[in-house]
Amino acid sequence: MSHKNRILSFVIISLLYIFAAVLGISVYKALPFVPWLSLLIADLAATLFIWLATLVLRNASVYDPYWSVQPLVILGLMLFKTAVFDLGSIIFVLVIAFWSLRLTGNWVVTFPGMHKQDWRYDQLQEKSGRFFPLVNLLGIQIMPTLIVFACLLPGFYYLMLGGGVNAWTWLGLAVSLGGTVLELSADAQMLVFRKQNNDPARLMRTGLWRHSRHPNYFGEILMWWGVYIVLLSAQPQLWLTGLGALINTCLFLFISIPLAEKRLATYKTGFEAYRKETRMLLPIPKITKSTQT
């Protein structure tokens, strides 16, 4: 795909997301419900708009930036709605903004253009056939939107409660920030590796990837548990809001990682040995029989 066509793809997607944000905010302001329910409905309205765009453009990957744009829009909106600009609230939203910009930036770097769709979506399209538009709506878009919204609920309540800072708040912020830095480092290392290596069968076994098969996923998991800790620092009674972080963790452990590793095993040289010698998430050396002897 030409450079001009890739730029055109970015322009089209940017315009779509600007409209989706305006639509979501307008729906939120028009609804009379409690804030979290109004936000959820507005979030789903924006998701439906992006889904329609994926049908018109015939590419489900148009939804991919939604995962990182959605949290910043929602929590930024909440910060200005509550108008409580205390130290904890400001730093919390800045951490979310850092995470959002990192993930969106990684998408920008790796986005090939409108001509290519994520390989997982291709598999779903092949298996579901004419039912793919429905699979696209429910599985590729609605489900992630709901999961991210559930992950955001602790942050939403933290801002609605007026923020505040104590030792647990700093711990939660540190966990989220540490997870984001871990993701950033892992993605940067992988990007350099891919630029310097032309063999798709070669494994990345340096840096964070030397001891962890998915350090970027580990960072993403840490990010949302940190958000949960931030809320607990202000309101421990809302412990059930940790369900979002738990679902997100399970999504990686039982869906995303198994799918990725199944695919990697088909073309990466020595992947089975790599899997046995490394940990799934923690980027620390794994003690095996060979290392003990």
Secondary structure, DSSP 8 states (H G I E B T S, - for coil): --HHHHHHHHHHHHHHHHHHHHHHHHHHHH--S-HHHHHHHHHHHHHHHHHHHHHHHT-GGGGTTHHHHHHHHHHHHHHHHHT---HHHHHHHHHHHHHHHHHHHHHHHH---TT---HHHHHHHHHHGGGHHHHIIIIIIIHHHHHHHHHHHHHHHHHHTT----HHHHHHHHHHHHHHHHHHHHHHHHHHHHHH---TT----SGGGGTBS-HHHHHHHHHHHHHHHHHHHH-GGGGGGGHHHHHHHHHIIIIIHHHHHHHHTTTSTTHHHHHHHSBSS--S----HHHH-
